[in-house]
């Protein structure tokens, strides 16, 4: 992932997360507060089944909890490396097609909260519901993954500069970028800086 210089006091980072117990999307927006603009962004998906799973956790509690514990460790490393100003995650949602997924998403959100607390116990984890994330990038609240990606790629101020070309990002990385962008837009609204 892109690493910006930390010597500039006006540059902050915002991390966006798309929670998942197997694939967890992450993104970073770098914002220059002196001009209130995104100057760079990147995204990456962590695959829990490819990480060095917390073996004792998996042995005691099963593969899913082992994957989630591994993803938590990756997030702690990411937070310590990037030192984010804000961290946001898409909130869990109940899908009537896959209601069992809600329990796993809730466990992942708990792991994300633990990772945030391990990084900085005073830092807020912002949770954004899926329709709000979609609307932040200009899609409708019930847009599908392809529509969200199309809208995200059309954003003139995203300044994407990640290692993986934006057109080739998987849905988890795309959603994580949308979450970070949604948090940035919400922050601008809180400061009364939006049109």
Secondary structure as UniProt FT lines:
FT   TURN            9..10
FT   STRAND          11..18
FT   STRAND          23..32
FT   TURN            33..36
FT   STRAND          37..47
FT   TURN            48..50
FT   HELIX           55..61
FT   HELIX           63..82
FT   STRAND          86..90
FT   HELIX           100..119
FT   TURN            121..122
FT   STRAND          125..128
FT   HELIX           130..136
FT   TURN            137..138
FT   TURN            141..142
FT   HELIX           145..153
FT   TURN            156..157
FT   HELIX           166..168
FT   HELIX           171..190
FT   TURN            191..192
//
